[in-house]
Amino acid sequence: MLELAGISKRYGGAQALAPADLSVAEARTTVLIGPSGCGKSTLLRLIAGLIRPDSGTITVEGVPLAPGNLMALRHRMGYVIQEGGLFPHLTVQRNVTLMAHYLGWDATRIRDRLHELAGLVQLPPDMLNRYPAELSGGQRQRASLMRALMLDPRLLLLDEPLGALDPMIRYELQQELRAIFEKLGKTVIMVTHDIAEAAFFGHTLVLMRDGRIVQQGSIRELARSPAEPFVEQFITAQRGPMQQLNEALS
């Protein structure tokens, strides 16, 4: 589905991403994880074509990502950022259907797709005419997911999509998102710093540090066969307070 070969990125004298190779399987969820500033969001933006690499190639379904085909390939990707990134001056409906209108979809097709997606993400129809400021955080993320799915992309990119939500809403949306991924069979690449969230969603975890990929594999592989001490340290550091309490009381 997606192949990255020798991809790198620098900003001035800082190496944001060391040369990296990554293969993403079709209809699977790959999670980029690591501490802040490790390069995971940079890698996602490179895949989305929002920034250009200094070296290497990105191939989407056998087609190398290049300036000449960038817009066409972007239409085959859906992109969700933290807090949704909705345009504040547009209603939910206009946010979600913006690209469909731009591409010349007819009104019936747009209406049918809009209501199909509202049902999928469980956003009440009366929310479609509201503005982002009139929605809760969870509702904004549902609307943002609708926008990302509007063109029925093969690849879905999510950058910390649940990071700004309170724990109860985050838990609810985690359950819903995983069910949606399984139902649609999309190829998903997600960024998070939360190891529990990564394990919940990811078929493959890609752990990063200081702009390089440290280890790839399932959560079981990372936990049982860490490639270097940092892998074990990262997993251990994120044990939840309740787990630590249970261990202390056992």
C-alpha positions in Angstrom: 0.0 0.0 0.0 2.7 2.5 1.1 6.5 2.3 0.9 9.0 4.8 2.2 12.6 4.4 1.2 15.4 6.5 2.7 13.0 9.4 3.6 14.7 12.2 5.5 14.0 15.8 6.6 16.1 18.6 8.0 15.1 22.0 9.3 18.2 24.2 9.2 20.8 22.3 11.2 18.3 20.1 12.9 17.7 16.5 11.7 13.9 16.1 12.1 13.9 12.7 10.5 16.9 10.5 9.8 16.8 8.4 6.6 14.0 6.0 7.3 12.4 3.0 5.5 8.9 1.9 6.3 6.4 -0.5 4.6 2.7 -0.1 5.5 0.4 -3.0 4.8 -3.0 -2.5 3.1 -6.1 -2.5 5.3 -4.0 -2.5 8.5 -3.4 0.1 11.2 0.1 1.3 11.7 0.8 3.5 14.7 3.7 6.0 14.9 4.6 6.4 18.6 7.3 8.1 20.6 8.1 11.1 22.8 7.4 14.6 21.7 9.8 15.9 19.0 10.8 12.4 17.9 9.7 12.9 14.3 6.4 11.0 14.1 4.3 14.0 13.0 7.0 15.0 10.5 6.8 11.5 9.0 3.0 11.7 8.7 3.2 15.2 7.0 5.7 13.8 4.6 3.3 10.9 3.7 0.5 13.4 3.3 2.7 15.5 0.9 2.4 18.6 3.1 6.2 18.9 3.2 8.8 17.5 0.8 11.6 15.1 1.9 15.2 16.0 1.5 16.0 12.5 0.3 14.2 9.3 -0.5 10.9 8.3 -2.1 7.3 7.8 -1.0 5.3 5.3 -3.1 1.5 5.1 -2.7 -0.1 2.1 -4.3 2.9 1.8 -6.6 2.9 5.5 -7.6 5.8 7.6 -6.4 4.7 10.8 -4.7 5.9 13.8 -6.7 4.9 17.4 -7.3 3.1 16.5 -10.6 0.7 14.0 -9.0 0.5 15.4 -5.5 -3.1 16.6 -5.6 -4.4 13.4 -7.3 -2.7 11.3 -4.6 -3.9 13.5 -1.8 -7.5 12.8 -2.9 -6.8 9.2 -2.1 -5.8 10.1 1.5 -7.9 11.4 4.4 -6.2 13.5 7.1 -7.3 14.2 10.7 -5.4 16.4 13.1 -5.6 17.1 16.8 -8.8 19.0 17.7 -10.2 18.4 14.2 -8.8 21.4 12.3 -12.2 22.4 11.0 -12.7 25.8 9.3 -14.4 27.9 12.0 -16.4 30.0 9.5 -18.0 27.0 7.9 -20.8 24.8 9.1 -20.1 21.1 9.7 -21.8 20.3 6.4 -19.7 22.8 4.5 -16.5 21.6 6.2 -17.3 18.0 5.3 -18.4 18.5 1.7 -15.9 21.2 0.7 -13.7 18.9 -1.5 -16.7 17.1 -3.0 -18.0 20.5 -4.2 -14.6 21.4 -5.5 -14.4 18.2 -7.5 -17.8 18.7 -9.0 -19.9 16.0 -7.3 -23.6 16.4 -7.9 -25.9 17.5 -5.1 -27.6 14.1 -4.7 -24.2 12.3 -4.4 -23.0 14.8 -1.8 -26.2 14.6 0.3 -26.2 10.8 0.3 -22.5 10.6 1.3 -22.9 13.2 4.0 -25.8 11.4 5.7 -24.0 8.0 5.3 -21.0 9.4 7.1 -23.1 11.1 9.8 -24.6 7.7 10.6 -21.2 6.0 10.5 -19.6 8.4 13.1 -22.8 8.8 15.1 -23.1 12.5 14.6 -26.8 13.6 15.0 -28.1 15.2 11.7 -29.0 18.4 13.5 -25.3 19.0 14.2 -24.6 19.3 10.4 -25.7 22.9 10.3 -23.8 24.0 13.4 -20.4 25.7 13.4 -17.3 24.1 15.0 -17.5 26.4 18.0 -21.0 25.1 18.8 -19.8 21.5 19.1 -18.1 19.6 21.9 -14.6 18.2 21.4 -15.9 14.8 20.6 -18.4 16.1 18.1 -15.7 18.1 16.3 -13.5 15.0 16.0 -16.5 13.1 14.5 -17.0 15.9 12.0 -13.3 15.9 11.2 -13.4 12.2 10.6 -16.4 12.7 8.3 -14.4 15.3 6.3 -11.4 12.9 6.0 -13.7 10.1 4.8 -15.8 12.1 2.4 -14.0 11.1 -0.8 -13.7 7.5 0.4 -9.9 7.5 0.5 -7.9 4.3 0.6 -5.4 5.7 3.2 -6.4 7.5 6.4 -3.8 9.6 8.3 -4.5 10.7 11.9 -2.2 12.9 13.9 -3.0 12.7 17.6 -6.8 12.7 16.8 -7.9 12.0 20.4 -5.1 13.8 22.3 -7.1 16.9 23.4 -10.2 15.0 24.7 -11.1 14.2 28.3 -10.6 10.6 29.3 -14.3 9.5 29.1 -14.8 11.0 25.7 -11.5 9.7 24.5 -12.3 6.1 25.6 -15.7 6.3 23.8 -14.2 7.5 20.6 -11.4 4.9 20.8 -14.0 2.2 20.7 -15.9 3.8 17.9 -12.8 4.5 15.8 -11.5 1.0 16.0 -15.0 -0.3 15.0 -15.0 2.1 12.0 -11.5 1.0 10.9 -12.5 -2.6 11.0 -15.8 -2.0 9.1 -14.3 0.1 6.3 -11.0 -1.9 5.9 -9.0 1.3 5.4 -5.2 1.5 5.6 -4.6 3.7 8.7 -1.5 5.5 9.9 -2.0 7.1 13.3 0.3 9.2 15.5 0.1 9.0 19.3 2.4 9.3 22.3 0.2 6.9 24.3 1.5 3.3 24.3 -1.9 1.9 25.5 -3.7 3.7 22.7 -1.1 2.5 20.2 -1.5 -1.1 21.4 -5.3 -0.8 21.2 -5.4 0.4 17.6 -2.1 -0.8 16.0 -1.4 -4.0 14.1 2.1 -2.6 13.8 3.8 -0.1 16.1 6.6 2.1 14.9 8.6 3.5 17.8 10.6 6.6 17.1 13.2 8.6 19.0 15.3 11.6 18.0 14.2 11.5 14.4 14.8 7.8 13.8 12.8 4.6 13.8 14.0 2.5 16.7 11.8 -0.6 16.3 8.8 -1.8 14.4 6.4 -4.7 15.3 3.5 -5.7 17.4 3.2 -4.5 21.0 4.1 -8.0 22.1 7.3 -8.0 20.0 8.3 -4.6 21.4 7.6 -5.7 25.0 9.3 -9.1 24.7 12.2 -8.4 22.4 13.1 -4.7 22.7 15.7 -3.6 20.1 17.5 -1.3 22.6 17.0 -0.2 26.3 15.0 2.8 25.2 12.1 0.6 24.0 11.8 -1.1 27.4 12.1 2.3 29.1 9.4 3.9 27.0 7.0 1.1 27.6 7.7 0.9 31.4 7.4 4.7 31.8 3.9 4.6 30.4 2.4 2.1 32.8 -0.8 3.7 34.0 -1.4 4.8 37.6 -4.1 2.1 38.1 -1.7 -0.6 36.9 1.0 0.7 39.3 -1.6 0.8 42.1 -2.7 -2.8 41.4 0.9 -4.0 41.4 1.5 -2.2 44.7 -1.6 -3.8 46.3 -1.0 -7.3 44.9 
